[in-house]
């Protein structure tokens, strides 16, 4: 649970498409909260009577690195999350190399028959 004046994200890092939630406290009561990151809107919510809120966050761009999330709700709250982008390596390249080898071997066998 966040302290007054704090924005807490439910995890320190995410992969593209993974859910992320932000909770904040210290906003003005019964206000619309707009959450942004890098100038783009990533979520919205309404504060309760105590000025607290919870909102899902959805990034529209997939960019590896640290992303600062800002909640505007009569005051400004900030938090950060790391977006991790994994990359597959070698899977298709290895298959292609084996296929090329067999094609060249077949051509050599047919040519010298």
C-alpha positions in Angstrom: 0.0 0.0 0.0 1.5 3.4 -1.0 2.2 6.1 1.5 0.7 9.6 1.0 2.4 11.3 -1.9 3.7 8.0 -3.4 3.0 6.1 -6.6 3.8 2.4 -6.3 4.0 0.0 -9.3 3.2 -3.6 -8.5 6.4 -5.0 -10.1 9.9 -3.6 -10.8 10.1 -4.9 -14.4 7.8 -6.2 -17.1 8.0 -7.8 -20.5 5.8 -6.5 -23.4 2.2 -7.4 -22.9 2.6 -8.3 -19.2 0.0 -6.6 -16.8 1.2 -3.7 -14.6 -0.8 -1.9 -11.9 -0.1 1.4 -10.3 -1.4 2.5 -6.9 -1.2 6.0 -5.5 -2.2 8.0 -2.4 -2.2 11.7 -1.6 -4.3 12.9 -4.6 -7.3 15.1 -4.2 -10.5 13.1 -3.4 -12.9 12.2 -6.3 -10.6 13.2 -9.0 -9.7 11.8 -12.4 -6.1 10.5 -12.5 -4.2 10.4 -15.8 -1.1 8.3 -15.9 1.5 9.0 -18.6 4.9 7.8 -19.6 7.1 9.5 -22.1 4.3 11.9 -22.9 1.9 9.1 -23.8 -1.2 8.2 -21.8 -0.8 4.7 -20.2 -3.8 4.6 -17.8 -6.6 6.4 -16.1 -8.5 6.0 -12.8 -10.6 7.9 -10.3 -9.5 8.6 -6.7 -11.7 7.5 -3.8 -12.8 9.7 -0.9 -9.4 9.4 0.7 -7.5 10.4 -2.5 -6.2 6.9 -3.2 -6.4 5.0 -6.5 -5.4 1.8 -8.3 -5.1 1.7 -12.1 -3.9 -0.7 -14.8 -1.0 0.5 -16.9 -0.7 -0.3 -20.6 2.3 0.8 -22.6 1.6 1.5 -26.3 5.2 1.3 -27.3 7.6 -1.5 -26.8 11.0 0.0 -25.8 13.5 -1.6 -23.6 14.7 0.4 -20.6 13.5 2.4 -17.6 10.1 4.1 -18.0 8.9 6.8 -15.6 5.2 6.8 -14.9 3.6 10.1 -13.8 0.2 10.3 -12.2 -1.5 13.7 -12.4 -4.3 14.0 -9.9 -4.2 17.5 -8.4 -0.7 16.6 -7.4 2.1 14.9 -9.3 3.2 11.4 -8.3 6.0 9.4 -10.0 7.2 5.9 -10.2 9.4 3.8 -12.5 9.4 0.4 -14.2 12.0 -1.4 -16.4 10.6 -2.8 -19.6 12.6 -5.9 -20.6 12.6 -7.0 -24.3 14.0 -10.5 -24.9 15.3 -11.7 -28.2 15.4 -15.1 -29.6 18.8 -16.1 -31.1 19.9 -18.9 -33.3 16.7 -20.9 -33.6 15.9 -20.1 -37.3 19.5 -19.5 -38.3 20.5 -23.0 -37.2 17.6 -24.6 -39.1 18.5 -22.6 -42.2 22.2 -23.7 -42.1 21.2 -27.4 -41.9 18.8 -27.0 -44.8 21.4 -25.3 -46.9 23.9 -28.0 -46.1 21.5 -30.8 -47.3 20.6 -28.9 -50.5 24.3 -28.5 -51.4 25.1 -32.1 -50.5 22.2 -33.3 -52.7 23.4 -31.1 -55.6 26.9 -32.6 -55.2 25.7 -36.2 -55.2 23.5 -35.7 -58.2 26.3 -33.9 -60.1 28.9 -36.6 -59.6 26.6 -39.5 -60.4 
